[in-house]
Amino acid sequence: MIDDRSLVTYWGTGAVRLYGLQPREAVGRPLRDCYGIRWNRPEDEAAALARLTARGVVTGENTHILHSGQELPVEWEVSVLRDALKRRIGLLAAIRPKPSA
């Protein structure tokens, strides 16, 4: 989970298994410091952000780059988090490795 400044606010056991970082290494840091992202096509990032803005939720696929340099193809779903006044306060992501073909 990240706040609206892209700082990690929650790092669960699934994230520890995928990325090899403990919560103390991730929480409070910019998400980009935890792993890199490579989109499948240059236009995919803008399209995903547009869908997220319009619908409040988006699914997709891309590749995460771990600190070791390992590439991890993933599937994900991202949802907008809102406060009681309906203001956007962050994003919640469910990320899983893509099944091998």
MDAnalysis code that builds the backbone (N, CA, C; Angstrom):
import MDAnalysis as mda
import numpy as np

u = mda.Universe.empty(303, n_residues=101, atom_resindex=np.repeat(np.arange(101), 3), trajectory=True)
u.add_TopologyAttr("name", ["N", "CA", "C"] * 101)
u.add_TopologyAttr("resid", np.arange(1, 102))
u.add_TopologyAttr("resname", ["MET", "ILE", "ASP", "ASP", "ARG", "SER", "LEU", "VAL", "THR", "TYR", "TRP", "GLY", "THR", "GLY", "ALA", "VAL", "ARG", "LEU", "TYR", "GLY", "LEU", "GLN", "PRO", "ARG", "GLU", "ALA", "VAL", "GLY", "ARG", "PRO", "LEU", "ARG", "ASP", "CYS", "TYR", "GLY", "ILE", "ARG", "TRP", "ASN", "ARG", "PRO", "GLU", "ASP", "GLU", "ALA", "ALA", "ALA", "LEU", "ALA", "ARG", "LEU", "THR", "ALA", "ARG", "GLY", "VAL", "VAL", "THR", "GLY", "GLU", "ASN", "THR", "HIS", "ILE", "LEU", "HIS", "SER", "GLY", "GLN", "GLU", "LEU", "PRO", "VAL", "GLU", "TRP", "GLU", "VAL", "SER", "VAL", "LEU", "ARG", "ASP", "ALA", "LEU", "LYS", "ARG", "ARG", "ILE", "GLY", "LEU", "LEU", "ALA", "ALA", "ILE", "ARG", "PRO", "LYS", "PRO", "SER", "ALA"])
u.atoms.positions = np.array([
    [0.858, -1.150, 0.000],
    [0.000, 0.000, 0.000],
    [0.912, 1.222, 0.000],
    [0.518, 2.234, -0.779],
    [1.262, 3.491, -0.801],
    [0.324, 4.648, -0.541],
    [0.892, 5.735, -0.016],
    [0.083, 6.927, 0.188],
    [0.075, 7.749, -1.103],
    [-0.526, 8.916, -1.052],
    [-0.669, 9.715, -2.266],
    [0.634, 10.389, -2.708],
    [1.708, 10.192, -1.927],
    [3.034, 10.687, -2.331],
    [3.913, 9.546, -2.830],
    [3.300, 8.352, -3.003],
    [4.002, 7.131, -3.443],
    [4.980, 6.598, -2.411],
    [4.727, 6.897, -1.118],
    [5.530, 6.322, -0.046],
    [4.840, 5.054, 0.446],
    [5.606, 4.005, 0.666],
    [5.059, 2.731, 1.130],
    [4.541, 2.903, 2.555],
    [3.277, 2.521, 2.781],
    [2.679, 2.611, 4.117],
    [2.402, 1.236, 4.715],
    [2.379, 0.202, 3.888],
    [2.193, -1.168, 4.367],
    [2.944, -2.106, 3.437],
    [3.647, -3.073, 4.012],
    [4.443, -4.042, 3.252],
    [4.209, -5.400, 3.892],
    [3.359, -6.215, 3.283],
    [2.950, -7.480, 3.870],
    [3.896, -8.635, 3.579],
    [3.516, -9.796, 4.091],
    [4.362, -10.985, 3.926],
    [4.495, -11.402, 2.462],
    [3.457, -11.167, 1.664],
    [3.556, -11.472, 0.233],
    [4.616, -10.614, -0.442],
    [4.678, -9.338, -0.077],
    [5.698, -8.439, -0.631],
    [7.089, -8.870, -0.183],
    [7.216, -9.319, 1.051],
    [8.513, -9.816, 1.545],
    [8.959, -10.995, 0.686],
    [8.052, -11.920, 0.413],
    [8.401, -13.096, -0.414],
    [8.759, -12.705, -1.845],
    [8.008, -11.791, -2.434],
    [8.261, -11.406, -3.828],
    [9.536, -10.595, -3.997],
    [9.746, -9.634, -3.101],
    [10.802, -8.645, -3.320],
    [12.018, -8.800, -2.419],
    [11.911, -9.633, -1.379],
    [13.063, -9.870, -0.515],
    [13.389, -8.723, 0.430],
    [12.479, -7.778, 0.583],
    [12.676, -6.663, 1.518],
    [11.767, -6.844, 2.722],
    [12.290, -6.568, 3.897],
    [11.497, -6.606, 5.123],
    [10.700, -5.309, 5.241],
    [9.601, -5.317, 6.006],
    [8.809, -4.096, 6.166],
    [9.650, -2.890, 6.608],
    [10.592, -3.097, 7.510],
    [11.411, -1.973, 7.990],
    [12.268, -1.367, 6.886],
    [12.509, -2.145, 5.809],
    [13.291, -1.656, 4.677],
    [12.430, -0.927, 3.645],
    [11.119, -1.144, 3.689],
    [10.231, -0.598, 2.661],
    [9.316, 0.509, 3.167],
    [8.723, 0.332, 4.341],
    [7.737, 1.295, 4.843],
    [8.403, 2.659, 5.051],
    [7.733, 3.685, 4.514],
    [8.234, 5.048, 4.613],
    [9.119, 5.472, 3.452],
    [9.461, 4.522, 2.587],
    [10.326, 4.823, 1.444],
    [9.482, 4.964, 0.181],
    [10.002, 5.684, -0.821],
    [9.296, 5.736, -2.106],
    [9.208, 4.340, -2.715],
    [8.091, 4.027, -3.325],
    [7.908, 2.713, -3.933],
    [9.009, 2.404, -4.939],
    [9.460, 3.407, -5.690],
    [10.495, 3.190, -6.707],
    [11.806, 2.703, -6.094],
    [12.007, 2.911, -4.776],
    [13.211, 2.403, -4.108],
    [13.099, 0.917, -3.780],
    [11.890, 0.362, -3.855],
    [11.668, -1.043, -3.495],
    [11.814, -1.974, -4.693],
    [11.431, -1.520, -5.864],
    [11.598, -2.273, -7.104],
    [11.362, -1.348, -8.283],
    [11.941, -1.713, -9.415],
    [11.704, -0.969, -10.642],
    [10.542, -1.570, -11.412],
    [10.028, -0.828, -12.353],
    [8.904, -1.296, -13.173],
    [9.253, -1.101, -14.642],
    [9.054, -2.166, -15.418],
    [9.176, -2.059, -16.872],
    [7.824, -2.422, -17.470],
    [7.245, -1.473, -18.182],
    [5.955, -1.692, -18.825],
    [6.161, -2.484, -20.101],
    [5.177, -3.295, -20.476],
    [5.284, -4.125, -21.677],
    [5.358, -3.276, -22.943],
    [4.593, -2.189, -22.978],
    [4.599, -1.243, -24.109],
    [4.667, 0.161, -23.531],
    [5.293, 1.084, -24.236],
    [5.438, 2.448, -23.705],
    [4.112, 3.101, -23.307],
    [3.050, 2.811, -24.023],
    [1.761, 3.461, -23.748],
    [0.982, 2.808, -22.602],
    [1.426, 1.662, -22.098],
    [0.677, 0.942, -21.066],
    [0.548, 1.714, -19.754],
    [1.600, 2.410, -19.347],
    [1.551, 3.141, -18.080],
    [0.487, 4.236, -18.120],
    [0.482, 5.045, -19.160],
    [-0.508, 6.124, -19.277],
    [-1.924, 5.560, -19.358],
    [-2.100, 4.451, -20.073],
    [-3.428, 3.840, -20.191],
    [-3.904, 3.317, -18.837],
    [-3.003, 2.703, -18.071],
    [-3.374, 2.190, -16.749],
    [-3.756, 3.342, -15.818],
    [-2.999, 4.417, -15.834],
    [-3.321, 5.570, -14.985],
    [-4.661, 6.187, -15.370],
    [-4.949, 6.239, -16.653],
    [-6.238, 6.776, -17.105],
    [-7.390, 5.895, -16.625],
    [-7.237, 4.570, -16.735],
    [-8.287, 3.653, -16.255],
    [-8.456, 3.761, -14.748],
    [-7.346, 3.873, -14.017],
    [-7.420, 4.006, -12.563],
    [-8.163, 5.280, -12.180],
    [-7.878, 6.372, -12.847],
    [-8.547, 7.644, -12.567],
    [-10.037, 7.560, -12.880],
    [-10.374, 6.931, -13.981],
    [-11.775, 6.854, -14.406],
    [-12.595, 5.866, -13.580],
    [-12.003, 4.736, -13.208],
    [-12.763, 3.642, -12.580],
    [-12.454, 3.403, -11.115],
    [-11.286, 3.875, -10.662],
    [-10.900, 3.634, -9.273],
    [-10.218, 2.298, -9.065],
    [-10.129, 1.501, -10.114],
    [-9.461, 0.201, -10.049],
    [-8.951, -0.138, -11.438],
    [-7.805, -0.830, -11.485],
    [-7.230, -1.219, -12.777],
    [-6.446, -2.514, -12.586],
    [-6.438, -3.344, -13.612],
    [-5.637, -4.564, -13.602],
    [-4.666, -4.511, -14.774],
    [-3.598, -5.279, -14.669],
    [-2.639, -5.308, -15.758],
    [-1.483, -6.242, -15.490],
    [-0.502, -6.136, -16.376],
    [0.714, -6.943, -16.303],
    [1.896, -6.044, -16.632],
    [3.012, -6.288, -15.976],
    [4.274, -5.667, -16.331],
    [5.399, -6.472, -15.683],
    [6.598, -5.946, -15.705],
    [7.748, -6.638, -15.129],
    [8.332, -5.770, -14.028],
    [8.539, -6.376, -12.859],
    [9.185, -5.678, -11.758],
    [10.651, -6.092, -11.733],
    [11.512, -5.118, -11.491],
    [12.951, -5.352, -11.453],
    [13.397, -5.299, -9.996],
    [13.890, -6.439, -9.499],
    [14.304, -6.529, -8.106],
    [15.683, -5.891, -7.914],
    [16.061, -5.652, -6.662],
    [17.375, -5.066, -6.362],
    [18.510, -5.927, -6.907],
    [18.299, -7.227, -6.984],
    [19.312, -8.149, -7.508],
    [19.462, -8.046, -9.024],
    [18.535, -7.352, -9.659],
    [18.510, -7.271, -11.114],
    [17.587, -8.302, -11.745],
    [17.091, -9.233, -10.941],
    [16.165, -10.251, -11.441],
    [14.895, -9.584, -11.950],
    [14.381, -10.078, -13.069],
    [13.129, -9.581, -13.634],
    [11.998, -10.501, -13.217],
    [10.914, -9.924, -12.722],
    [9.775, -10.677, -12.216],
    [8.518, -10.252, -12.965],
    [8.066, -11.054, -13.948],
    [6.793, -10.739, -14.629],
    [5.639, -10.905, -13.635],
    [4.775, -9.900, -13.556],
    [3.685, -9.921, -12.577],
    [2.351, -9.544, -13.205],
    [1.299, -9.976, -12.534],
    [-0.077, -9.536, -12.778],
    [-0.482, -8.738, -11.546],
    [-1.290, -7.696, -11.723],
    [-1.636, -6.868, -10.582],
    [-3.022, -6.263, -10.727],
    [-3.537, -5.860, -9.577],
    [-4.765, -5.069, -9.501],
    [-4.494, -3.945, -8.518],
    [-4.776, -2.734, -8.926],
    [-4.560, -1.557, -8.084],
    [-5.904, -0.867, -7.876],
    [-6.182, -0.523, -6.616],
    [-7.419, 0.184, -6.257],
    [-7.070, 1.489, -5.557],
    [-7.878, 2.515, -5.814],
    [-7.721, 3.797, -5.136],
    [-8.283, 3.682, -3.725],
    [-7.543, 4.195, -2.752],
    [-8.021, 4.281, -1.372],
    [-8.513, 5.702, -1.132],
    [-9.673, 5.818, -0.496],
    [-10.251, 7.138, -0.226],
    [-10.595, 7.256, 1.255],
    [-10.555, 8.478, 1.763],
    [-10.925, 8.716, 3.157],
    [-12.445, 8.896, 3.264],
    [-12.930, 9.211, 4.451],
    [-14.376, 9.345, 4.685],
    [-14.997, 10.459, 3.855],
    [-14.176, 11.433, 3.440],
    [-14.682, 12.528, 2.614],
    [-14.494, 12.261, 1.123],
    [-14.146, 11.014, 0.776],
    [-13.971, 10.569, -0.610],
    [-12.722, 11.151, -1.294],
    [-11.775, 11.667, -0.482],
    [-10.523, 12.170, -1.050],
    [-9.564, 11.012, -1.250],
    [-8.865, 11.033, -2.355],
    [-7.876, 9.990, -2.632],
    [-6.721, 10.134, -1.649],
    [-6.397, 9.026, -0.967],
    [-5.313, 9.072, 0.015],
    [-4.203, 8.070, -0.294],
    [-4.398, 7.234, -1.294],
    [-3.359, 6.275, -1.629],
    [-3.861, 5.206, -2.569],
    [-3.032, 4.165, -2.707],
    [-3.338, 3.044, -3.592],
    [-3.044, 1.737, -2.882],
    [-3.858, 0.739, -3.154],
    [-3.665, -0.607, -2.645],
    [-3.460, -1.526, -3.838],
    [-2.386, -2.306, -3.813],
    [-2.082, -3.200, -4.930],
    [-2.050, -4.645, -4.469],
    [-2.629, -5.514, -5.277],
    [-2.482, -6.965, -5.132],
    [-1.624, -7.413, -6.305],
    [-0.455, -7.970, -6.005],
    [0.526, -8.319, -7.043],
    [0.867, -9.789, -6.896],
    [0.925, -10.484, -8.025],
    [1.305, -11.906, -8.005],
    [2.166, -12.204, -9.231],
    [3.086, -13.148, -9.072],
    [3.905, -13.536, -10.229],
    [3.011, -14.101, -11.328],
    [3.343, -13.805, -12.572],
    [2.616, -14.394, -13.693],
    [2.905, -15.885, -13.744],
    [1.875, -16.690, -13.982],
    [2.119, -18.128, -14.144],
    [3.054, -18.378, -15.334],
    [3.927, -19.347, -15.185],
    [4.821, -19.692, -16.291],
    [4.031, -20.301, -17.433],
    [4.439, -19.977, -18.648],
    [3.738, -20.497, -19.828],
    [4.202, -21.887, -20.162],
])
